[in-house]
Amino acid sequence: MEKRMNYFNRSLQNLLTISGTDAAELAQSLGVELPEMNRWLNGSAAPDVYQLQEIAKRFGMPYSYFFESGQSLPNAPEVAAWLGLSEETVETLMEMADTEPKDVMEALDDAIFAMAAAVSAAREVEAE
């Protein structure tokens, strides 16, 4: 269960960062308190099935996105726009998910997560 929670909270954090959605905004739209959302994000709790359904619908993701290692995002053009990358780069990364060893993809996932966090931080600085 711990590994799945890791995938869930990491996937949720990625989607919030990439989409520019604030955790408080998502919590409000789901009708949950921010402390509960924070527990989801730190891996100490998880949403119920209905909340997960709403989260998946909001971000246009399949449920499996939240529970599988090395999952790929289905829409390369949208992901490219979110991250400021070329569509070709995103498509290449998605293709790599099917061919590269798991440890390579985990390192790549870490790098993409760090980049998405940096993009989010830069947006916050620009907004100030």
Backbone as CSV, one residue per row, in Angstrom:
resi,resn,N_x,N_y,N_z,CA_x,CA_y,CA_z,C_x,C_y,C_z
1,MET,0.832,-1.203,0.000,0.000,0.000,0.000,0.866,1.252,0.000
2,GLU,1.957,1.240,0.712,2.820,2.420,0.791,3.292,2.853,-0.594
3,LYS,3.685,1.892,-1.449,4.162,2.222,-2.783,3.056,2.873,-3.600
4,ARG,1.836,2.337,-3.502,0.725,2.919,-4.242,0.431,4.339,-3.768
5,MET,0.502,4.550,-2.465,0.294,5.909,-1.962,1.352,6.835,-2.523
6,ASN,2.579,6.354,-2.632,3.632,7.166,-3.202,3.270,7.573,-4.627
7,TYR,2.777,6.630,-5.422,2.386,6.953,-6.790,1.214,7.925,-6.789
8,PHE,0.236,7.691,-5.902,-0.922,8.575,-5.878,-0.537,10.000,-5.519
9,ASN,0.144,10.169,-4.378,0.405,11.551,-3.959,1.365,12.240,-4.917
10,ARG,2.314,11.522,-5.465,3.242,12.110,-6.430,2.494,12.502,-7.702
11,SER,1.587,11.642,-8.148,0.805,11.943,-9.354,-0.089,13.155,-9.135
12,LEU,-0.715,13.218,-7.963,-1.575,14.360,-7.662,-0.741,15.640,-7.583
13,GLN,0.399,15.583,-6.934,1.276,16.756,-6.867,1.704,17.192,-8.265
14,ASN,2.055,16.231,-9.120,2.441,16.561,-10.494,1.319,17.285,-11.226
15,LEU,0.111,16.765,-11.113,-1.013,17.390,-11.813,-1.301,18.787,-11.296
16,LEU,-1.230,18.967,-9.993,-1.440,20.306,-9.438,-0.377,21.270,-9.948
17,THR,0.870,20.828,-9.939,1.971,21.680,-10.372,1.862,22.013,-11.851
18,ILE,1.681,21.002,-12.662,1.638,21.202,-14.109,0.448,22.057,-14.523
19,SER,-0.690,21.830,-13.885,-1.895,22.572,-14.270,-1.969,23.956,-13.638
20,GLY,-1.120,24.207,-12.637,-1.177,25.493,-11.951,-2.348,25.587,-10.981
21,THR,-2.911,24.444,-10.628,-4.038,24.407,-9.695,-3.506,24.422,-8.270
22,ASP,-4.100,25.234,-7.435,-3.735,25.318,-6.026,-4.433,24.202,-5.261
23,ALA,-3.750,23.623,-4.271,-4.330,22.547,-3.460,-5.625,23.008,-2.792
24,ALA,-5.659,24.242,-2.333,-6.865,24.761,-1.680,-8.021,24.836,-2.678
25,GLU,-7.717,25.206,-3.895,-8.743,25.281,-4.941,-9.327,23.893,-5.225
26,LEU,-8.448,22.896,-5.345,-8.927,21.535,-5.593,-9.735,21.034,-4.397
27,ALA,-9.247,21.291,-3.189,-9.969,20.863,-1.984,-11.373,21.453,-1.969
28,GLN,-11.476,22.744,-2.259,-12.775,23.403,-2.249,-13.696,22.796,-3.300
29,SER,-13.166,22.542,-4.504,-14.015,21.997,-5.563,-14.491,20.579,-5.244
30,LEU,-13.726,19.864,-4.418,-14.109,18.501,-4.026,-14.932,18.472,-2.741
31,GLY,-15.033,19.621,-2.072,-15.781,19.688,-0.824,-15.050,19.062,0.348
32,VAL,-13.704,19.123,0.323,-12.920,18.614,1.452,-12.132,19.763,2.068
33,GLU,-11.768,19.588,3.318,-10.976,20.601,4.009,-9.529,20.551,3.522
34,LEU,-8.846,21.678,3.549,-7.462,21.739,3.116,-6.549,20.791,3.903
35,PRO,-6.724,20.635,5.231,-5.876,19.666,5.942,-6.006,18.244,5.376
36,GLU,-7.214,17.875,4.948,-7.403,16.550,4.342,-6.654,16.477,3.015
37,MET,-6.752,17.512,2.205,-6.022,17.553,0.937,-4.521,17.443,1.194
38,ASN,-4.039,18.132,2.207,-2.610,18.055,2.540,-2.199,16.641,2.949
39,ARG,-3.096,15.922,3.622,-2.795,14.520,3.962,-2.710,13.672,2.702
40,TRP,-3.542,13.961,1.704,-3.447,13.240,0.431,-2.103,13.525,-0.225
41,LEU,-1.697,14.787,-0.174,-0.453,15.190,-0.839,0.794,14.671,-0.143
42,ASN,0.721,14.470,1.172,1.909,13.945,1.860,1.873,12.426,2.007
43,GLY,0.811,11.794,1.504,0.748,10.338,1.489,0.234,9.692,2.754
44,SER,-0.269,10.479,3.697,-0.769,9.877,4.933,-2.244,9.514,4.858
45,ALA,-2.909,9.899,3.778,-4.320,9.557,3.565,-4.574,9.535,2.069
46,ALA,-5.729,9.049,1.690,-6.102,8.991,0.280,-7.582,9.333,0.139
47,PRO,-7.966,9.835,-1.010,-9.387,10.135,-1.227,-10.192,8.847,-1.333
48,ASP,-11.496,8.976,-1.141,-12.340,7.815,-1.373,-12.554,7.652,-2.878
49,VAL,-13.226,6.611,-3.256,-13.420,6.288,-4.672,-14.124,7.423,-5.413
50,TYR,-15.102,8.033,-4.799,-15.856,9.097,-5.449,-15.003,10.351,-5.627
51,GLN,-14.188,10.651,-4.622,-13.284,11.796,-4.736,-12.235,11.544,-5.815
52,LEU,-11.708,10.324,-5.866,-10.737,9.981,-6.903,-11.362,10.123,-8.284
53,GLN,-12.602,9.711,-8.409,-13.306,9.846,-9.680,-13.387,11.321,-10.084
54,GLU,-13.694,12.185,-9.149,-13.780,13.619,-9.442,-12.415,14.211,-9.804
55,ILE,-11.375,13.780,-9.097,-10.020,14.261,-9.400,-9.623,13.835,-10.814
56,ALA,-9.845,12.567,-11.136,-9.504,12.060,-12.468,-10.270,12.822,-13.547
57,LYS,-11.554,13.052,-13.311,-12.380,13.775,-14.278,-11.892,15.215,-14.442
58,ARG,-11.573,15.861,-13.339,-11.127,17.266,-13.397,-9.872,17.432,-14.242
59,PHE,-8.934,16.490,-14.103,-7.673,16.594,-14.831,-7.670,15.800,-16.138
60,GLY,-8.778,15.115,-16.442,-8.867,14.363,-17.681,-7.917,13.179,-17.740
61,MET,-7.711,12.544,-16.594,-6.767,11.434,-16.516,-7.507,10.133,-16.229
62,PRO,-6.943,8.994,-16.691,-7.524,7.706,-16.301,-7.177,7.416,-14.844
63,TYR,-7.994,6.607,-14.184,-7.720,6.264,-12.786,-6.335,5.645,-12.619
64,SER,-5.927,4.858,-13.595,-4.642,4.161,-13.493,-3.472,5.126,-13.368
65,TYR,-3.646,6.355,-13.830,-2.569,7.347,-13.733,-2.101,7.510,-12.288
66,PHE,-3.008,7.374,-11.344,-2.704,7.615,-9.938,-2.072,6.429,-9.223
67,PHE,-1.984,5.281,-9.888,-1.518,4.083,-9.200,-0.427,3.306,-9.911
68,GLU,-0.016,3.728,-11.089,0.980,2.981,-11.846,2.265,3.775,-11.976
69,SER,3.366,3.103,-11.763,4.677,3.724,-11.943,4.922,3.956,-13.422
70,GLY,5.547,5.076,-13.736,5.940,5.338,-15.116,4.769,5.621,-16.036
71,GLN,3.631,6.029,-15.462,2.482,6.312,-16.284,2.773,7.474,-17.225
72,SER,2.128,7.496,-18.354,2.338,8.590,-19.291,1.068,9.417,-19.401
73,LEU,1.231,10.675,-19.682,0.101,11.558,-19.868,-0.418,11.372,-21.290
74,PRO,-1.719,11.323,-21.474,-2.270,10.977,-22.773,-2.221,12.072,-23.824
75,ASN,-2.050,13.314,-23.453,-2.172,14.395,-24.409,-0.859,15.165,-24.523
76,ALA,-0.020,14.770,-25.473,1.305,15.383,-25.622,1.245,16.884,-25.882
77,PRO,0.376,17.387,-26.756,0.351,18.837,-26.993,0.020,19.647,-25.743
78,GLU,-0.929,19.150,-24.946,-1.300,19.875,-23.731,-0.164,19.854,-22.706
79,VAL,0.464,18.691,-22.536,1.586,18.580,-21.606,2.727,19.481,-22.055
80,ALA,2.985,19.524,-23.351,4.046,20.387,-23.893,3.761,21.850,-23.558
81,ALA,2.523,22.255,-23.713,2.163,23.643,-23.402,2.312,23.928,-21.916
82,TRP,1.884,22.981,-21.059,1.997,23.179,-19.605,3.450,23.347,-19.189
83,LEU,4.341,22.531,-19.768,5.734,22.527,-19.337,6.618,23.479,-20.144
84,GLY,6.091,24.036,-21.207,6.903,24.909,-22.037,7.920,24.140,-22.866
85,LEU,7.587,22.896,-23.206,8.459,22.060,-24.020,7.864,21.926,-25.415
86,SER,8.675,21.457,-26.340,8.132,21.199,-27.668,7.295,19.924,-27.613
87,GLU,6.332,19.856,-28.487,5.491,18.665,-28.572,6.335,17.435,-28.911
88,GLU,7.337,17.619,-29.757,8.234,16.521,-30.135,8.968,15.960,-28.917
89,THR,9.419,16.849,-28.036,10.120,16.406,-26.827,9.209,15.574,-25.947
90,VAL,7.984,16.034,-25.751,7.035,15.297,-24.920,6.711,13.946,-25.550
91,GLU,6.520,13.917,-26.853,6.235,12.644,-27.528,7.401,11.675,-27.374
92,THR,8.628,12.185,-27.470,9.809,11.337,-27.276,9.841,10.766,-25.869
93,LEU,9.553,11.594,-24.883,9.524,11.131,-23.499,8.458,10.059,-23.298
94,MET,7.318,10.248,-23.921,6.242,9.270,-23.796,6.630,7.948,-24.458
95,GLU,7.312,8.013,-25.580,7.779,6.800,-26.249,8.817,6.078,-25.396
96,MET,9.671,6.844,-24.733,10.693,6.249,-23.873,10.066,5.420,-22.756
97,ALA,8.906,5.823,-22.295,8.237,5.115,-21.206,7.978,3.652,-21.568
98,ASP,7.852,3.381,-22.855,7.584,2.008,-23.297,8.851,1.203,-23.556
99,THR,10.003,1.865,-23.648,11.207,1.149,-24.077,12.356,1.169,-23.075
100,GLU,12.410,2.154,-22.213,13.551,2.298,-21.309,13.354,1.491,-20.029
101,PRO,14.463,1.094,-19.395,14.368,0.369,-18.117,13.701,1.220,-17.040
102,LYS,13.138,0.534,-16.058,12.397,1.197,-14.985,13.249,2.237,-14.251
103,ASP,14.511,1.938,-13.962,15.334,2.896,-13.210,15.594,4.171,-14.020
104,VAL,15.706,4.040,-15.325,15.878,5.225,-16.180,14.614,6.073,-16.143
105,MET,13.464,5.417,-16.223,12.208,6.152,-16.216,11.939,6.802,-14.859
106,GLU,12.348,6.145,-13.774,12.178,6.756,-12.452,13.058,7.994,-12.311
107,ALA,14.281,7.938,-12.829,15.162,9.111,-12.800,14.585,10.228,-13.662
108,LEU,14.043,9.867,-14.800,13.416,10.854,-15.676,12.187,11.463,-15.010
109,ASP,11.401,10.627,-14.329,10.232,11.112,-13.608,10.641,12.118,-12.534
110,ASP,11.724,11.819,-11.818,12.227,12.751,-10.800,12.628,14.085,-11.428
111,ALA,13.293,14.005,-12.579,13.733,15.227,-13.267,12.535,16.039,-13.754
112,ILE,11.533,15.375,-14.290,10.346,16.081,-14.775,9.589,16.697,-13.612
113,PHE,9.496,15.962,-12.498,8.827,16.509,-11.314,9.547,17.769,-10.839
114,ALA,10.883,17.726,-10.806,11.662,18.894,-10.379,11.441,20.063,-11.333
115,MET,11.387,19.770,-12.630,11.169,20.828,-13.612,9.779,21.425,-13.455
116,ALA,8.770,20.573,-13.256,7.414,21.070,-13.072,7.317,21.935,-11.818
117,ALA,7.994,21.545,-10.760,8.006,22.340,-9.532,8.673,23.689,-9.771
118,ALA,9.746,23.690,-10.558,10.438,24.948,-10.874,9.545,25.867,-11.712
119,VAL,8.826,25.296,-12.665,7.904,26.082,-13.489,6.829,26.697,-12.606
120,SER,6.299,25.902,-11.687,5.277,26.398,-10.775,5.819,27.526,-9.898
121,ALA,7.028,27.360,-9.369,7.630,28.399,-8.534,7.856,29.678,-9.329
122,ALA,8.290,29.535,-10.573,8.508,30.708,-11.430,7.194,31.434,-11.690
123,ARG,6.121,30.681,-11.884,4.802,31.319,-12.086,4.386,32.094,-10.855
124,GLU,4.667,31.540,-9.666,4.315,32.226,-8.427,5.105,33.529,-8.279
125,VAL,6.387,33.507,-8.629,7.215,34.696,-8.552,6.708,35.753,-9.514
126,GLU,6.345,35.340,-10.728,5.821,36.282,-11.725,4.511,36.899,-11.278
127,ALA,3.702,36.126,-10.546,2.409,36.608,-10.092,2.523,37.645,-8.972
128,GLU,3.662,37.660,-8.292,3.824,38.597,-7.161,4.058,39.990,-7.601
